Amino acid sequence: MIKIPNANYKFTDKKVSPLSVMSIVLSFVSFIALLVSLIMSFKLAGEIELKVGTTTLLCLVFSLVSLGLAIRTYFQKKVYHVFSHIGAGISAINLLYIMYVYGLGMIG
């Protein structure tokens, strides 16, 4: 008879950082709000209300905070950085989109 060793192995003590989860949540909320504002802008042929511009500025703040949280988790030890990469990536995409839209607004 073969004896099976104890299956309670623990190969790592890494955990998921709550800051990285918050980074993903903030960047995803910002992404969805920017997507909705883009769709609204296309439906109204660019004649949008002031609320949509305010929402975009709020998305800018959310993306900057999300990027800050993601960068802060890079300095923590014994945490998984996958969620930090995802949050930083989505917030970087949001920031690039916001810079593009406001750049077009300044030119035109």
Contacts in CASP RR format, 6 or more apart in sequence:
PFRMAT RR
TARGET T0000
AUTHOR 0000-0000-0000
METHOD contacts of the structure
MODEL  1
MIKIPNANYKFTDKKVSPLSVMSIVLSFVSFIALLVSLIMSFKLAGEIEL
KVGTTTLLCLVFSLVSLGLAIRTYFQKKVYHVFSHIGAGISAINLLYIMY
VYGLGMIG
13 78 0 8 1.000
14 78 0 8 1.000
14 79 0 8 1.000
14 80 0 8 1.000
15 78 0 8 1.000
15 79 0 8 1.000
15 80 0 8 1.000
16 79 0 8 1.000
16 80 0 8 1.000
16 83 0 8 1.000
17 73 0 8 1.000
17 76 0 8 1.000
17 79 0 8 1.000
17 80 0 8 1.000
17 83 0 8 1.000
17 84 0 8 1.000
19 69 0 8 1.000
19 70 0 8 1.000
19 72 0 8 1.000
19 73 0 8 1.000
19 76 0 8 1.000
19 84 0 8 1.000
20 69 0 8 1.000
20 70 0 8 1.000
20 73 0 8 1.000
20 79 0 8 1.000
20 80 0 8 1.000
20 81 0 8 1.000
20 83 0 8 1.000
20 84 0 8 1.000
20 87 0 8 1.000
21 83 0 8 1.000
22 66 0 8 1.000
22 69 0 8 1.000
23 66 0 8 1.000
23 67 0 8 1.000
23 68 0 8 1.000
23 69 0 8 1.000
23 70 0 8 1.000
23 73 0 8 1.000
23 83 0 8 1.000
23 84 0 8 1.000
23 87 0 8 1.000
23 88 0 8 1.000
23 91 0 8 1.000
24 66 0 8 1.000
24 83 0 8 1.000
24 86 0 8 1.000
24 87 0 8 1.000
24 90 0 8 1.000
26 62 0 8 1.000
26 63 0 8 1.000
26 65 0 8 1.000
26 66 0 8 1.000
26 69 0 8 1.000
26 91 0 8 1.000
27 62 0 8 1.000
27 63 0 8 1.000
27 66 0 8 1.000
27 67 0 8 1.000
27 87 0 8 1.000
27 89 0 8 1.000
27 90 0 8 1.000
27 91 0 8 1.000
27 94 0 8 1.000
28 90 0 8 1.000
29 62 0 8 1.000
30 59 0 8 1.000
30 62 0 8 1.000
30 63 0 8 1.000
30 66 0 8 1.000
30 90 0 8 1.000
30 91 0 8 1.000
30 94 0 8 1.000
31 90 0 8 1.000
31 93 0 8 1.000
31 94 0 8 1.000
33 55 0 8 1.000
33 56 0 8 1.000
33 58 0 8 1.000
33 59 0 8 1.000
33 62 0 8 1.000
34 56 0 8 1.000
34 59 0 8 1.000
34 94 0 8 1.000
34 97 0 8 1.000
34 98 0 8 1.000
37 48 0 8 1.000
37 52 0 8 1.000
37 53 0 8 1.000
37 55 0 8 1.000
37 56 0 8 1.000
37 59 0 8 1.000
40 48 0 8 1.000
40 52 0 8 1.000
41 48 0 8 1.000
41 52 0 8 1.000
56 98 0 8 1.000
56 101 0 8 1.000
59 94 0 8 1.000
59 98 0 8 1.000
60 94 0 8 1.000
60 95 0 8 1.000
60 98 0 8 1.000
62 94 0 8 1.000
63 91 0 8 1.000
63 94 0 8 1.000
63 95 0 8 1.000
63 98 0 8 1.000
64 91 0 8 1.000
64 95 0 8 1.000
66 87 0 8 1.000
66 88 0 8 1.000
66 90 0 8 1.000
66 91 0 8 1.000
66 94 0 8 1.000
67 87 0 8 1.000
67 88 0 8 1.000
67 91 0 8 1.000
67 92 0 8 1.000
67 95 0 8 1.000
70 84 0 8 1.000
70 85 0 8 1.000
70 87 0 8 1.000
70 88 0 8 1.000
70 89 0 8 1.000
70 91 0 8 1.000
71 88 0 8 1.000
73 79 0 8 1.000
73 81 0 8 1.000
73 83 0 8 1.000
73 84 0 8 1.000
74 81 0 8 1.000
74 84 0 8 1.000
END
